[in-house]
Amino acid sequence: MPALPRRSGPADALGGDSGPDGGRAEGGRAEGGDPRGPLPGVVPSPNAWHHPDAYALENAFVDVERRVDAAVREVADWTGLDVVDIGCGPGVMLPRLAGADPGPGEDAAAAARGAAASVVGVEPHPPLRERARALVAGLGPAGSRVSVVAGTAQDLPLPDASADVALARWAYFFGPGCEPGLAELDRVLRPGGVAVVVDTDASRSTFGGWFARARPWHDAAAVRRFWRRHGFAERSVDVRWSMPDRAALEAVVRIELPPALADEVLAGHPGTSLDDAVAVRWRRAGGGPAGGSPAAVGGSA
Ligand SMILES: C[S@@+](CC[C@H](N)C(=O)[O-])C[C@H]1O[C@@H](n2cnc3c(N)ncnc32)[C@H](O)[C@@H]1O
């Protein structure tokens, strides 16, 4: 997930660049020897690019109740629909969208009933594309509904009006600067389709506070205004990290924060859990928010 990396785009406390716009590194380059060459407009994502194991831990344990998935489904139920997962990274959401990764308390049959008709994962970083493809290859029949393709949010490799739901989780859509991607959403969504953007809510929670300290240029209020101006509704979802052990919690914190800050916050935060807040923002193509209410899910709006 979560650029600064997962969590938010841009600039990376771990060695990326930063700037007043949030540190977004437009024009960055994808690594990994894509035969087409690096794709323009890629936002570096050091957590997912350089720390795949810790990133997998993060995805497995920072929202064990899958409250973010539930909020996304509430505003854009993808059952039987054509879905694009923009910046899919290693493919965390692909099995869930394909109905092959039951959530807590859900059985396999129920998950399968909630499957999308088709899922396209779009990912600019070749090694992550390969990871996502390997994951999909292991899904069995549900994998036949999923494809993983090279591309960026600003230049989606999809026909006009070909998707019902466009999801971007901690990928590219971090606020000001992502207007080219918004135009692509308008192009690829069918009338009535829903765009959903998921990112860290840096305005609250313990992790949100750490995140904001790591990114002093990040202006959560300005980001919120940006999304409102572009017609997105928002809800802020409480999530709880519940790590299997202390080493896992520390590993994840260290891919999200610069080393000195990570040392400091970890020294003052014992245990294996952490409260976090995630912003889920959505807009229906053709105008207006989709279903769901812009209230908080287990937290304040
Ligand atoms: C923090 S990861 C999130 C991955 C995945 N969505 C998840 O929730 O785990 C950010 C992803 O966005 C990808 N990315 C970077 N620039 C992008 C762009 N311009 N368009 C689409 N994806 C981009 C990165 O390569 C990386 O896979």
The ligand as an ORCA input file, in Angstrom:
! r2SCAN-3c Opt
* xyz 0 1
  C       2.457      2.337     -2.887
  S       2.229      1.366     -4.294
  C       0.538      0.855     -4.192
  C       0.321     -0.453     -4.879
  C      -1.099     -1.006     -4.777
  N      -2.078     -0.113     -5.378
  C      -1.461     -1.287     -3.348
  O      -2.459     -0.750     -2.854
  O      -0.743     -2.061     -2.711
  C       2.146      2.617     -5.564
  C       2.107      1.990     -6.928
  O       1.810      3.004     -7.903
  C       2.622      2.746     -9.029
  N       2.737      3.987     -9.810
  C       3.706      4.907     -9.767
  N       3.467      5.902    -10.654
  C       2.303      5.603    -11.261
  C       1.535      6.236    -12.269
  N       1.924      7.395    -12.824
  N       0.402      5.629    -12.668
  C       0.003      4.463    -12.108
  N       0.697      3.819    -11.143
  C       1.828      4.382    -10.728
  C       3.936      2.263     -8.436
  O       4.766      1.613     -9.368
  C       3.421      1.352     -7.329
  O       3.156      0.093     -7.794
*
